[in-house]
């Protein structure tokens, strides 16, 4: 293929991709809206499937993984929540919602040291006055009474 034709093809593909991006984002948001509606109706299985479909639709979007992890965390499925917060942090290591969620999930799984590590990372990336930093700090403070010493291996490997 001639270089000029390749350039025209590349520009055409880029234009199609850029034109589809807003519709693509709308599809992801629509899937999450349907997931929230299913959760509100008590249909956790449907909610999870819809949230997973949103993640598959845009796997490079860290906030999609956080939304799925939050869904699992609300239903006390902390191992699954932990997994998807980790996926989000693999995409964006400073995403405040993922750091806070991972800290809370880790704490729920018995990893106080890991949760404290996430708090430190939040303070560095988001600041002490950040909503997520304050929430994780409060969760750690509240749990201190019920879990003074954790012997679990640290989950903070990301």
C-alpha positions in Angstrom: 0.0 0.0 0.0 1.3 3.5 -0.9 2.3 5.8 2.0 -0.3 8.4 1.0 -3.1 5.8 1.1 -1.9 4.6 4.5 -1.9 8.1 5.8 -5.4 8.7 4.6 -6.6 5.4 6.1 -4.9 6.2 9.4 -6.6 9.7 9.5 -9.9 8.1 8.6 -9.7 5.6 11.4 -8.7 8.3 13.9 -11.7 10.4 12.8 -14.1 7.5 13.2 -12.6 6.7 16.6 -12.8 10.2 17.9 -16.3 10.7 16.5 -17.5 7.5 18.3 -15.9 8.4 21.7 -18.8 10.5 23.1 -21.3 7.8 22.1 -19.0 5.2 23.6 -18.8 7.1 26.9 -22.6 7.4 26.8 -23.0 3.7 26.4 -20.8 3.0 29.5 -22.8 5.5 31.5 -26.0 4.0 30.4 -24.8 0.5 31.5 -23.9 1.9 34.9 -27.3 3.6 35.2 -29.0 0.3 34.4 -26.7 -1.5 36.9 -27.7 1.0 39.6 -31.4 0.5 38.8 -31.0 -3.3 39.0 -29.2 -2.9 42.4 -32.0 -0.7 43.7 -34.5 -3.4 42.8 -32.4 -6.0 44.7 -31.2 -7.7 41.6 -27.5 -7.9 42.5 -26.7 -10.5 39.8 -28.1 -8.3 37.1 -26.4 -5.2 38.6 -23.0 -7.0 38.5 -23.4 -8.2 34.9 -24.3 -4.7 33.7 -21.4 -3.2 35.6 -19.1 -5.8 34.2 -20.4 -5.1 30.7 -19.5 -1.4 31.2 -16.0 -2.4 32.2 -15.7 -4.5 29.1 -17.0 -1.7 26.9 -14.2 0.6 28.0 -11.4 -1.4 29.8 -9.0 1.5 29.9 -11.4 3.6 32.1 -10.2 3.3 35.7 -13.4 4.8 37.1 -15.4 1.9 35.6 -13.5 -0.5 37.7 -14.0 1.6 40.8 -17.8 1.6 40.1 -17.8 -2.2 39.9 -15.6 -2.5 43.0 -18.0 -0.1 44.9 -20.9 -2.3 43.9 -19.1 -5.3 45.4 -18.1 -3.4 48.5 -21.7 -2.2 49.2 -22.7 -5.9 49.2 -19.7 -6.8 51.5 -18.0 -8.9 48.8 -14.6 -7.4 49.7 -12.4 -9.8 47.9 -14.1 -8.9 44.6 -14.0 -5.2 45.5 -10.3 -5.5 46.3 -9.7 -7.1 42.9 -11.4 -4.3 40.9 -9.9 -1.5 43.0 -6.5 -3.0 42.1 -7.4 -3.0 38.4 -8.3 0.7 38.6 -5.0 1.4 40.4 -3.2 -0.5 37.7 -4.6 2.1 35.2 -4.3 5.2 37.4 -2.2 4.7 40.6 -3.3 8.0 42.1 -7.1 7.7 41.6 -8.4 8.8 44.9 -11.6 6.8 44.8 -9.6 3.6 44.1 -7.1 4.3 46.8 -9.8 4.9 49.4 -11.8 2.0 48.3 -8.8 -0.3 48.3 -8.0 0.9 51.8 -11.5 0.2 53.1 -11.7 -3.2 51.4 -8.3 -4.2 52.7 -9.3 -3.1 56.2 -12.5 -5.2 55.9 -10.3 -8.2 54.9 -8.2 -7.6 58.0 -5.2 -5.7 56.5 -4.9 -2.6 58.7 -1.3 -2.0 57.7 -2.2 -2.0 54.0 -5.1 0.3 54.6 -2.8 2.7 56.4 -0.5 2.5 53.4 -3.3 3.5 51.1 -4.1 6.4 53.4 -0.5 7.6 53.1 -0.7 7.3 49.3 -4.0 9.3 49.4 -2.4 12.0 51.5 0.5 12.4 49.1 -1.6 12.4 45.9 -4.9 14.0 47.1 -4.0 15.9 50.2 -5.2 15.7 53.8 -8.3 17.7 53.1 -9.5 15.5 50.2 -12.8 13.8 50.8 -11.5 10.3 50.2 -8.5 10.9 52.6 -10.9 12.1 55.3 -13.2 9.1 54.8 -10.5 6.5 54.9 -8.9 8.2 57.9 -12.3 8.1 59.7 -12.8 4.4 58.8 -9.4 3.6 60.1 -10.0 5.5 63.3 -13.4 3.8 63.8 -12.0 0.4 63.2 -9.1 0.9 65.6 -11.4 0.1 68.4 -12.5 -3.2 66.9 -9.3 -4.2 65.2 -6.3 -3.0 67.2 -3.8 -5.4 65.6 -4.1 -7.1 62.3 -1.9 -10.1 61.5 -3.1 -10.4 57.9 -0.5 -10.1 55.2 -0.5 -6.7 53.5 -2.7 -6.4 50.4 -1.0 -3.2 49.3 1.2 -4.5 46.5 0.1 -2.1 43.8 
